[in-house]
Amino acid sequence: MNLGQCWYAVQVRSRYERVAATALETKGYEIFLPTYRKPGAVARRALPREEPLFPGYLFCRIVFDLCAKIVVTPGVIRIVSFGREPVAVSEDEIAAIHRVIKSRVERQPCQYMPAGSRVRVESGPLCGIEGVLASDGRNRRIVLSINLLQRSVEAVLEPDTVLTRVPAAFPRERSESAISV
């Protein structure tokens, strides 16, 4: 990573993710637009197509002081901010999404999951990634979240993938023995 540069979430007009990404790349910005393969509407006639994993958003690596050209780009609505201050997306969250994209595992958007069993993948193409374990009865999946956007992505895990539980970041203040009945 270049010194002073962070990833920021950029909100764009609906269905303008690729237009905005191309325009920002033309201006010299590093862009990350993660996608997934969406099946066609009719199995026999329509071909699968690439769709954004985070509809309405893309990620741009910028120096905080130099973000004025971004908001005047066609299709761009704003840089995601709290108050008037743009908020950087965690490098770890972006790196995890990059790994999922590069590994070519099956992936799709899913409901944001702030809580659940945090796990670390210990084998396979996603080795080292931490996320939330989910299952639909057929497949185990790992859910990766961009907390700033409150959006998540799920990737299907191979049946033989080894997982380990990640301890909670904030231990409970009181133990069960301290609770009075």
Backbone as JSON, one array per atom type, in Angstrom:
{
  "sequence": "MNLGQCWYAVQVRSRYERVAATALETKGYEIFLPTYRKPGAVARRALPREEPLFPGYLFCRIVFDLCAKIVVTPGVIRIVSFGREPVAVSEDEIAAIHRVIKSRVERQPCQYMPAGSRVRVESGPLCGIEGVLASDGRNRRIVLSINLLQRSVEAVLEPDTVLTRVPAAFPRERSESAISV",
  "N": [[0.84, -1.19, 0.0], [0.5, 2.23, -0.77], [1.98, 4.95, 0.97], [-0.1, 6.77, 3.13], [-2.4, 6.29, 1.69], [-5.69, 4.99, 1.6], [-8.39, 2.6, 1.46], [-11.58, 3.53, 0.33], [-15.12, 3.48, 0.47], [-17.21, 4.03, -2.25], [-20.19, 5.43, -3.12], [-22.36, 4.8, -5.77], [-24.51, 5.54, -8.6], [-27.37, 3.48, -9.18], [-26.75, 0.58, -11.04], [-24.56, 1.77, -12.3], [-22.04, 1.02, -11.65], [-19.86, -0.08, -13.17], [-19.46, 1.94, -15.09], [-18.74, 4.15, -13.5], [-16.45, 3.05, -12.29], [-14.73, 2.71, -14.49], [-14.45, 5.39, -15.33], [-13.2, 6.5, -13.04], [-10.82, 5.02, -12.99], [-9.68, 5.99, -15.33], [-9.06, 8.52, -14.48], [-6.92, 7.93, -12.93], [-7.14, 6.61, -10.49], [-6.92, 3.85, -8.16], [-9.02, 1.18, -8.4], [-11.44, -1.04, -7.01], [-13.73, -3.32, -7.86], [-15.57, -5.68, -6.86], [-17.02, -8.69, -8.16], [-19.58, -11.14, -8.97], [-20.71, -14.21, -10.45], [-23.78, -14.24, -11.86], [-26.53, -16.33, -12.36], [-28.32, -16.82, -15.47], [-31.62, -15.56, -16.41], [-33.43, -17.4, -17.57], [-32.77, -20.74, -17.74], [-32.05, -22.1, -20.16], [-31.8, -20.14, -22.11], [-30.7, -17.57, -21.35], [-27.47, -16.28, -20.7], [-25.05, -16.61, -18.05], [-24.07, -13.73, -16.09], [-21.74, -11.18, -15.05], [-22.08, -9.57, -12.01], [-22.09, -6.81, -9.66], [-20.76, -7.44, -6.4], [-21.37, -5.8, -4.29], [-23.89, -4.07, -4.75], [-24.33, -0.8, -6.03], [-22.04, 0.24, -4.93], [-18.49, 0.81, -5.0], [-14.96, 0.36, -4.51], [-12.31, 2.54, -3.74], [-8.94, 3.43, -3.79], [-7.44, 6.01, -2.21], [-5.78, 9.13, -1.4], [-6.71, 10.87, 1.41], [-6.89, 13.73, 1.33], [-7.1, 14.24, -1.37], [-9.62, 13.82, -2.66], [-11.5, 15.22, -4.09], [-11.89, 15.13, -6.92], [-13.21, 12.78, -7.24], [-15.96, 12.88, -6.51], [-17.11, 14.35, -8.57], [-17.22, 12.7, -10.69], [-18.79, 10.95, -13.38], [-21.7, 9.2, -12.48], [-20.98, 8.81, -9.82], [-22.09, 9.21, -6.51], [-21.38, 9.81, -3.81], [-18.67, 9.75, -1.4], [-18.58, 7.33, 1.06], [-19.38, 8.41, 4.24], [-19.15, 9.54, 7.67], [-20.83, 11.98, 9.22], [-19.16, 14.7, 8.02], [-16.84, 13.56, 7.35], [-15.03, 11.37, 5.37], [-14.87, 7.83, 5.72], [-12.47, 5.37, 6.11], [-12.27, 2.08, 4.71], [-11.61, -0.99, 6.3], [-8.4, -2.38, 5.85], [-8.02, -5.13, 6.17], [-10.58, -6.18, 5.65], [-10.92, -5.51, 2.94], [-8.75, -6.94, 1.86], [-9.54, -9.57, 2.43], [-11.83, -9.83, 0.78], [-10.58, -9.5, -1.7], [-9.04, -11.89, -1.74], [-11.07, -13.83, -1.89], [-12.15, -13.24, -4.41], [-9.9, -13.72, -6.1], [-9.54, -16.45, -5.64], [-11.52, -17.76, -6.98], [-13.71, -19.13, -5.95], [-17.14, -20.15, -5.54], [-19.38, -17.5, -5.11], [-21.57, -15.02, -3.67], [-23.78, -12.19, -3.05], [-25.04, -11.62, 0.25], [-27.24, -11.49, 3.14], [-26.35, -9.05, 5.57], [-24.37, -10.02, 8.31], [-23.83, -9.38, 11.42], [-23.25, -10.78, 13.75], [-22.24, -14.01, 14.96], [-20.67, -17.22, 14.62], [-17.38, -16.66, 14.6], [-14.85, -17.59, 12.41], [-11.71, -18.99, 11.25], [-10.24, -19.77, 8.21], [-8.35, -22.6, 7.61], [-7.3, -24.16, 5.61], [-7.02, -24.78, 2.05], [-7.96, -22.62, -0.78], [-8.75, -20.25, 0.44], [-7.3, -19.93, 2.71], [-6.43, -18.56, 5.83], [-8.25, -16.47, 5.87], [-10.65, -14.72, 7.79], [-13.96, -14.95, 8.98], [-17.57, -15.13, 9.23], [-19.16, -18.11, 10.05], [-21.52, -19.87, 8.15], [-24.34, -21.9, 7.22], [-26.37, -23.79, 5.0], [-27.44, -26.22, 5.22], [-26.81, -27.82, 3.05], [-24.34, -26.82, 2.11], [-21.33, -25.5, 3.58], [-20.56, -22.18, 4.35], [-18.57, -19.2, 4.23], [-18.95, -16.04, 5.57], [-18.16, -12.82, 4.68], [-17.76, -9.53, 5.72], [-18.28, -6.07, 5.0], [-18.09, -3.82, 7.2], [-18.55, -1.04, 7.35], [-20.31, -0.52, 5.22], [-22.34, -2.17, 5.89], [-22.82, -4.56, 4.53], [-22.54, -7.81, 3.09], [-20.68, -10.7, 1.88], [-20.85, -13.99, 0.7], [-18.96, -16.98, 0.56], [-18.7, -20.17, -0.83], [-17.54, -22.99, 0.89], [-15.17, -25.61, 0.41], [-15.94, -29.09, 0.98], [-13.95, -30.38, 2.54], [-12.61, -28.37, 3.87], [-10.71, -26.99, 6.47], [-11.55, -25.48, 9.52], [-11.08, -23.09, 12.14], [-12.2, -21.89, 15.27], [-12.45, -18.44, 16.01], [-11.5, -16.52, 18.74], [-13.72, -14.37, 20.58], [-13.61, -10.84, 20.1], [-14.12, -9.0, 22.12], [-14.24, -9.89, 25.27], [-16.79, -11.07, 27.51], [-17.95, -9.0, 30.18], [-18.78, -9.98, 32.65], [-18.62, -13.1, 34.23], [-20.4, -16.26, 33.98], [-20.67, -17.32, 36.53], [-20.76, -15.1, 38.1], [-23.2, -14.01, 37.82], [-26.15, -13.3, 39.46], [-29.04, -14.99, 40.69]],
  "CA": [[0.0, 0.0, 0.0], [1.23, 3.49, -0.78], [1.88, 5.7, 2.22], [-1.16, 7.76, 3.18], [-3.57, 5.92, 0.91], [-6.6, 4.03, 2.2], [-9.56, 2.24, 0.66], [-12.82, 4.17, 0.71], [-16.3, 3.02, -0.26], [-17.79, 5.1, -3.06], [-21.55, 5.11, -3.51], [-22.61, 5.18, -7.16], [-25.88, 5.35, -9.06], [-27.75, 2.1, -9.45], [-26.33, 0.04, -12.34], [-23.49, 2.58, -12.85], [-20.79, 0.62, -11.03], [-18.8, -0.22, -14.17], [-19.22, 3.26, -15.7], [-17.99, 4.95, -12.53], [-15.13, 2.43, -12.12], [-13.92, 3.05, -15.68], [-14.14, 6.83, -15.28], [-12.22, 6.74, -11.97], [-9.53, 4.46, -13.44], [-9.17, 6.94, -16.32], [-8.5, 9.64, -13.71], [-5.71, 7.47, -12.26], [-7.4, 6.0, -9.18], [-6.95, 2.4, -8.06], [-10.42, 0.81, -8.17], [-11.76, -2.44, -6.75], [-15.15, -3.58, -8.06], [-15.74, -7.14, -6.79], [-18.21, -9.18, -8.85], [-19.91, -12.56, -8.91], [-21.41, -14.69, -11.65], [-25.19, -14.41, -11.6], [-27.11, -17.16, -13.41], [-29.28, -16.17, -16.35], [-33.01, -15.62, -15.98], [-33.97, -18.67, -18.04], [-31.61, -21.61, -17.82], [-31.65, -22.47, -21.52], [-31.64, -19.02, -23.04], [-29.86, -16.46, -20.9], [-26.14, -16.63, -20.21], [-24.7, -15.97, -16.77], [-23.4, -12.44, -16.27], [-21.03, -10.68, -13.87], [-22.8, -8.51, -11.3], [-21.32, -6.34, -8.5], [-21.05, -8.07, -5.11], [-21.94, -4.77, -3.44], [-24.59, -3.18, -5.69], [-24.36, 0.6, -5.64], [-20.77, 0.64, -4.31], [-17.2, 0.31, -5.43], [-13.92, 0.76, -3.56], [-11.29, 3.36, -4.39], [-7.8, 3.74, -2.92], [-7.12, 7.42, -2.41], [-5.27, 9.94, -0.3], [-7.89, 11.57, 1.93], [-6.92, 15.13, 0.91], [-7.25, 14.37, -2.82], [-10.82, 13.1, -3.08], [-12.45, 16.14, -4.73], [-12.19, 14.71, -8.29], [-14.04, 11.57, -7.23], [-17.39, 13.18, -6.43], [-17.59, 14.94, -9.82], [-17.11, 11.67, -11.71], [-20.11, 10.47, -13.78], [-22.23, 8.04, -11.77], [-20.62, 8.83, -8.4], [-22.97, 9.99, -5.65], [-20.6, 10.34, -2.69], [-17.78, 8.86, -0.67], [-19.29, 6.99, 2.29], [-18.84, 9.25, 5.31], [-19.9, 9.79, 8.89], [-20.74, 13.43, 9.31], [-18.54, 15.18, 6.79], [-15.54, 12.91, 7.24], [-15.02, 10.05, 4.75], [-14.35, 6.79, 6.61], [-11.74, 4.34, 5.37], [-12.66, 0.68, 4.9], [-10.51, -1.76, 6.87], [-7.52, -3.09, 4.9], [-8.26, -6.56, 6.32], [-11.83, -6.5, 4.97], [-10.66, -5.45, 1.49], [-7.85, -8.06, 1.53], [-10.33, -10.81, 2.46], [-12.66, -9.86, -0.43], [-9.64, -9.75, -2.8], [-8.71, -13.31, -1.72], [-12.22, -14.58, -2.38], [-12.24, -13.0, -5.86], [-8.79, -14.4, -6.76], [-9.62, -17.91, -5.47], [-12.54, -18.22, -7.91], [-14.74, -19.95, -5.32], [-18.49, -19.65, -5.77], [-19.68, -16.42, -4.17], [-22.77, -14.23, -3.96], [-24.13, -11.3, -1.95], [-25.96, -12.2, 1.23], [-27.66, -10.57, 4.2], [-25.3, -8.67, 6.51], [-24.41, -10.83, 9.52], [-22.89, -8.8, 12.38], [-22.9, -11.7, 14.83], [-22.22, -15.42, 14.58], [-19.42, -17.89, 14.97], [-16.23, -16.21, 13.81], [-13.94, -18.7, 12.13], [-10.56, -18.75, 10.38], [-10.03, -20.87, 7.27], [-7.0, -23.13, 7.81], [-6.83, -24.92, 4.44], [-7.66, -24.44, 0.78], [-7.61, -21.34, -1.42], [-9.09, -19.11, 1.29], [-6.54, -20.11, 3.95], [-6.06, -17.33, 6.51], [-9.36, -15.52, 5.91], [-11.56, -14.82, 8.93], [-15.31, -14.51, 8.68], [-18.64, -15.74, 10.01], [-19.57, -19.39, 9.48], [-22.95, -20.03, 7.87], [-24.63, -23.17, 6.57], [-27.75, -23.91, 4.54], [-27.77, -27.64, 5.27], [-26.08, -28.48, 1.97], [-22.98, -26.3, 2.01], [-20.81, -24.56, 4.57], [-20.14, -20.95, 3.7], [-17.98, -18.19, 5.1], [-19.51, -14.74, 5.27], [-17.22, -11.72, 4.88], [-18.55, -8.3, 5.8], [-17.72, -4.72, 4.98], [-18.9, -3.26, 8.28], [-18.91, 0.34, 7.04], [-21.47, -0.52, 4.33], [-23.28, -3.16, 6.4], [-23.05, -5.48, 3.42], [-21.75, -9.03, 3.25], [-20.48, -11.6, 0.76], [-20.61, -15.34, 1.18], [-18.22, -17.86, -0.34], [-18.93, -21.58, -0.52], [-16.32, -23.68, 1.29], [-15.05, -27.01, 0.02], [-16.33, -29.96, 2.1], [-12.82, -30.77, 3.38], [-11.97, -27.18, 4.42], [-10.51, -27.0, 7.92], [-11.85, -24.19, 10.13], [-10.88, -22.97, 13.58], [-12.99, -20.8, 15.86], [-11.69, -17.26, 16.41], [-12.06, -16.02, 19.99], [-14.42, -13.09, 20.5], [-12.71, -9.69, 20.27], [-14.43, -8.34, 23.37], [-14.8, -10.86, 26.2], [-17.87, -10.57, 28.36], [-17.5, -8.34, 31.39], [-19.08, -10.79, 33.82], [-18.69, -14.53, 33.95], [-21.68, -16.84, 34.36], [-20.71, -17.53, 37.98], [-20.97, -13.8, 38.76], [-24.58, -13.6, 37.64], [-26.99, -13.76, 40.57], [-30.4, -15.36, 40.28]],
  "C": [[0.87, 1.24, 0.0], [0.96, 4.25, 0.5], [0.76, 6.73, 2.13], [-2.4, 7.42, 2.39], [-4.37, 4.84, 1.64], [-7.7, 3.71, 1.2], [-10.78, 2.95, 1.22], [-13.95, 3.57, -0.12], [-16.9, 4.22, -0.97], [-19.18, 4.65, -3.49], [-21.77, 5.64, -4.93], [-24.08, 4.95, -7.5], [-26.13, 3.88, -9.34], [-27.4, 1.72, -10.89], [-25.23, 0.86, -13.03], [-22.12, 2.19, -12.29], [-19.64, 0.55, -12.03], [-18.46, 1.12, -14.83], [-18.36, 4.11, -14.77], [-16.58, 4.39, -12.34], [-14.21, 2.79, -13.28], [-13.51, 4.52, -15.66], [-13.1, 7.14, -14.21], [-10.85, 6.18, -12.34], [-8.87, 5.38, -14.46], [-8.52, 8.14, -15.63], [-7.28, 9.22, -12.89], [-5.91, 6.85, -10.89], [-7.32, 4.48, -9.27], [-8.35, 2.01, -7.61], [-10.52, -0.68, -7.89], [-13.27, -2.59, -6.84], [-15.35, -5.09, -8.05], [-17.06, -7.57, -7.43], [-18.43, -10.66, -8.56], [-20.66, -12.93, -10.17], [-22.85, -14.99, -11.27], [-25.79, -15.25, -12.71], [-28.13, -16.38, -14.23], [-30.7, -16.38, -15.87], [-33.68, -16.94, -16.37], [-32.79, -19.58, -18.32], [-31.15, -21.91, -19.24], [-31.27, -21.29, -22.41], [-30.66, -17.94, -22.59], [-28.52, -16.97, -20.36], [-25.88, -15.98, -18.87], [-23.97, -14.65, -17.04], [-22.75, -12.04, -14.95], [-21.8, -9.49, -13.3], [-21.95, -8.06, -10.11], [-21.74, -7.08, -7.22], [-21.7, -7.09, -4.15], [-22.65, -3.77, -4.36], [-24.66, -1.74, -5.15], [-23.07, 1.11, -5.03], [-19.59, 0.08, -5.08], [-16.18, 0.84, -4.43], [-12.82, 1.47, -4.32], [-10.19, 3.65, -3.38], [-7.35, 5.16, -3.23], [-6.41, 8.0, -1.19], [-6.43, 10.83, 0.11], [-7.99, 12.99, 1.4], [-7.22, 15.31, -0.58], [-8.5, 13.67, -3.34], [-11.84, 13.99, -3.8], [-12.84, 15.68, -6.14], [-13.12, 13.51, -8.33], [-15.52, 11.92, -7.31], [-17.95, 13.86, -7.68], [-17.5, 13.96, -10.99], [-18.52, 11.18, -12.08], [-20.5, 9.18, -13.04], [-21.95, 8.04, -10.28], [-21.59, 9.73, -7.64], [-22.16, 10.64, -4.53], [-19.6, 9.3, -2.22], [-18.48, 8.59, 0.66], [-18.6, 7.66, 3.46], [-19.72, 9.16, 6.55], [-19.72, 11.26, 9.18], [-20.21, 13.92, 7.98], [-17.19, 14.54, 6.54], [-15.66, 11.55, 6.54], [-14.34, 9.04, 5.69], [-13.71, 5.7, 5.77], [-12.29, 2.97, 5.71], [-11.42, -0.06, 5.4], [-9.72, -2.48, 5.78], [-7.76, -4.59, 4.96], [-9.53, -6.99, 5.59], [-11.63, -6.51, 3.45], [-9.78, -6.63, 1.07], [-8.61, -9.38, 1.5], [-11.2, -10.92, 1.21], [-11.78, -10.12, -1.65], [-9.31, -11.25, -2.89], [-9.84, -14.17, -2.26], [-12.32, -14.45, -3.9], [-11.15, -13.79, -6.59], [-8.89, -15.92, -6.68], [-10.63, -18.55, -6.41], [-13.54, -19.19, -7.29], [-16.1, -19.34, -5.63], [-18.8, -18.62, -4.7], [-20.95, -15.7, -4.61], [-23.02, -13.28, -2.81], [-25.05, -12.03, -0.99], [-26.31, -11.15, 2.26], [-26.49, -10.3, 5.13], [-25.46, -9.46, 7.8], [-23.41, -10.28, 10.53], [-22.45, -9.77, 13.46], [-22.96, -13.13, 14.32], [-20.91, -16.02, 15.0], [-18.31, -17.41, 14.05], [-15.27, -17.36, 13.65], [-12.79, -18.21, 11.25], [-10.4, -19.99, 9.5], [-8.57, -21.3, 7.38], [-6.47, -23.93, 6.64], [-7.56, -24.43, 3.19], [-7.29, -23.06, 0.28], [-7.91, -20.12, -0.56], [-8.36, -19.14, 2.63], [-6.14, -18.75, 4.53], [-7.18, -16.31, 6.63], [-10.2, -15.79, 7.15], [-12.92, -14.28, 8.53], [-16.3, -15.2, 9.59], [-19.08, -17.01, 9.3], [-21.08, -19.41, 9.3], [-23.14, -21.37, 7.15], [-26.09, -23.17, 6.14], [-28.19, -25.36, 4.54], [-27.05, -28.43, 4.2], [-24.61, -28.09, 1.97], [-22.63, -25.46, 3.23], [-20.32, -23.35, 3.78], [-19.46, -20.07, 4.72], [-18.5, -16.84, 4.63], [-18.49, -13.67, 5.65], [-18.01, -10.42, 4.8], [-17.7, -7.06, 5.65], [-18.59, -3.96, 5.97], [-19.38, -1.84, 7.99], [-20.18, 0.4, 6.2], [-22.61, -1.37, 4.86], [-23.78, -4.03, 5.26], [-22.12, -6.66, 3.6], [-21.68, -9.81, 1.95], [-20.28, -12.98, 1.35], [-19.89, -16.14, 0.11], [-18.45, -19.29, 0.12], [-17.59, -22.23, -0.22], [-16.34, -25.12, 0.78], [-15.4, -27.89, 1.21], [-15.18, -30.31, 3.05], [-12.06, -29.58, 3.97], [-11.9, -27.26, 5.94], [-10.73, -25.59, 8.45], [-11.49, -24.23, 11.6], [-11.69, -21.77, 14.07], [-12.05, -19.68, 16.28], [-12.31, -16.74, 17.7], [-12.7, -14.64, 19.79], [-13.45, -11.95, 20.8], [-12.91, -9.01, 21.61], [-15.04, -9.36, 24.33], [-15.88, -10.24, 27.07], [-17.3, -10.03, 29.67], [-17.69, -9.23, 32.62], [-19.15, -12.25, 33.42], [-20.04, -15.04, 34.43], [-21.78, -17.01, 35.87], [-20.99, -16.23, 38.73], [-22.42, -13.34, 38.66], [-25.42, -14.16, 38.78], [-28.4, -14.02, 40.08], [-31.39, -14.83, 41.28]]
}
